[in-house]
Amino acid sequence: MRIVIQRVSQASVSIEGNLHSSIGRGMMILVGICDDDTDDDIEYLCQKVVKMRIFDDSQGVMNLPITDLPDAGILVVSQFTLMALTRKGNRPSYIRAARPEVSVPLYERFVARLQQLFGQEVMTGVFGADMQVALVNDGPVTILMDSHEK
């Protein structure tokens, strides 16, 4: 499982021109799932996300996790292209991306576990939809994680 965490001042997902979900300050998380991902991958990444100290303290140092910010939000969007293989040629291969029958339940469990650890609602896109994602990356702060590279 691969995720991209972006610290944002705002982020939103629109589908067919209609706003689906949005957050103010917080984290925008893109999630890519492969066939061999398990609940262990979900647990590892969700624990890391809620403990990731990427928000500024009173001294301006990235020292606070999102759980220390009562007004912060999390927006999670599925993105199979994170599993792209690009070694050969110029057309990415998505053979590592899990099929929906595997990825949808894992994505839903990822969101549910993250919500449980975060202690408040986690906003989402719609799995498999053609989404327009907008965000203002704060910093910029962007972190890549792969649960297979623990």
Legacy VTK file of the C-alpha trace (Angstrom):
# vtk DataFile Version 3.0
C-alpha trace
ASCII
DATASET POLYDATA
POINTS 150 float
0.000 0.000 0.000
1.330 3.382 -0.954
0.161 6.730 0.301
0.993 10.326 -0.446
0.385 12.669 2.476
0.135 16.353 1.695
-0.181 18.982 4.406
-2.839 21.345 3.103
-4.506 24.602 4.004
-7.526 23.364 2.042
-8.493 20.446 -0.206
-11.597 19.267 -2.018
-12.986 16.604 -4.318
-15.539 17.358 -7.019
-17.349 14.820 -9.171
-19.094 15.860 -12.387
-18.682 19.503 -11.393
-20.301 19.065 -7.971
-18.422 19.431 -4.707
-18.349 16.033 -3.012
-16.184 16.722 0.050
-13.741 19.273 1.383
-11.525 20.148 4.332
-9.694 23.217 5.535
-6.311 22.788 7.194
-5.156 19.198 7.502
-4.010 16.268 5.367
-4.890 15.211 1.860
-4.015 11.513 1.515
-3.869 9.611 -1.774
-4.029 5.823 -1.385
-2.832 3.154 -3.823
-3.531 -0.507 -3.088
-1.835 -3.611 -4.503
-2.952 -7.249 -4.466
-0.813 -8.361 -1.550
-1.852 -5.593 0.858
-3.422 -6.685 4.146
-4.859 -5.250 7.338
-1.271 -5.099 8.638
-0.474 -2.540 5.918
-3.547 -0.531 6.895
-2.618 -0.551 10.579
0.993 0.429 9.922
0.088 3.363 7.672
-2.840 4.646 9.724
-0.734 4.632 12.899
2.013 6.545 11.083
-0.451 9.087 9.644
-2.025 10.110 12.945
1.370 10.307 14.685
3.206 12.071 11.819
4.560 15.334 13.241
4.216 17.630 10.233
2.286 20.566 11.720
3.964 23.626 13.202
4.118 24.193 16.935
4.160 27.669 18.506
7.847 27.994 17.564
7.167 27.282 13.878
8.768 23.820 14.053
7.042 20.797 12.489
6.451 19.069 15.782
2.700 18.394 16.058
0.606 15.468 14.834
-2.799 16.112 13.297
-4.479 14.804 16.462
-3.183 17.887 18.309
-5.121 20.209 15.971
-8.833 20.257 16.870
-9.824 22.122 13.702
-7.844 19.922 11.262
-9.362 17.502 8.768
-8.318 14.538 6.662
-9.410 13.901 3.071
-8.639 10.443 1.619
-8.809 9.672 -2.104
-8.131 6.323 -3.776
-5.565 6.516 -6.578
-4.576 3.324 -8.368
-1.937 5.199 -10.397
0.272 5.280 -7.289
0.986 1.627 -8.063
2.345 2.425 -11.538
5.424 0.615 -12.796
7.532 2.901 -14.987
10.780 1.028 -15.584
10.037 -0.053 -19.157
8.956 2.299 -21.901
6.937 5.452 -21.492
3.508 4.010 -20.758
2.998 3.170 -17.067
1.839 -0.326 -16.201
-0.800 -0.720 -13.500
-0.507 -4.487 -13.166
0.391 -4.121 -9.438
-2.801 -2.179 -8.671
-5.391 -4.361 -6.963
-8.670 -5.042 -8.753
-11.792 -3.462 -7.191
-12.909 -6.669 -5.484
-9.677 -6.498 -3.435
-9.032 -2.768 -3.286
-12.503 -1.483 -2.340
-12.724 -3.425 0.949
-9.121 -2.505 1.825
-9.759 1.162 1.030
-12.894 1.161 3.169
-11.025 -0.483 6.059
-8.197 2.062 5.677
-10.674 4.951 5.953
-12.518 3.345 8.894
-9.306 2.663 10.836
-7.948 6.134 10.133
-11.223 7.651 11.324
-11.066 5.556 14.489
-7.507 6.675 15.284
-8.140 10.303 14.284
-11.248 10.484 16.429
-13.366 12.379 13.950
-14.899 11.988 10.506
-12.510 11.427 7.620
-13.700 12.899 4.338
-13.344 10.853 1.143
-13.705 10.826 -2.578
-15.701 8.118 -4.369
-13.773 4.961 -5.177
-13.382 4.544 -8.946
-15.047 7.846 -9.845
-13.566 10.434 -12.193
-12.675 13.006 -9.542
-11.259 16.488 -9.721
-9.040 17.026 -6.712
-8.037 20.537 -5.692
-5.655 21.422 -2.896
-3.376 24.078 -1.554
-0.236 22.321 -0.359
0.944 24.083 2.798
4.711 24.402 3.008
4.847 22.551 0.668
4.922 19.375 2.737
4.518 16.110 0.810
5.456 12.711 2.211
5.480 9.372 0.371
5.053 6.125 2.283
5.006 2.499 1.191
3.943 -0.113 3.739
6.194 -2.645 2.013
9.235 -0.507 2.860
8.898 -0.613 6.656
LINES 1 151
150 0 1 2 3 4 5 6 7 8 9 10 11 12 13 14 15 16 17 18 19 20 21 22 23 24 25 26 27 28 29 30 31 32 33 34 35 36 37 38 39 40 41 42 43 44 45 46 47 48 49 50 51 52 53 54 55 56 57 58 59 60 61 62 63 64 65 66 67 68 69 70 71 72 73 74 75 76 77 78 79 80 81 82 83 84 85 86 87 88 89 90 91 92 93 94 95 96 97 98 99 100 101 102 103 104 105 106 107 108 109 110 111 112 113 114 115 116 117 118 119 120 121 122 123 124 125 126 127 128 129 130 131 132 133 134 135 136 137 138 139 140 141 142 143 144 145 146 147 148 149
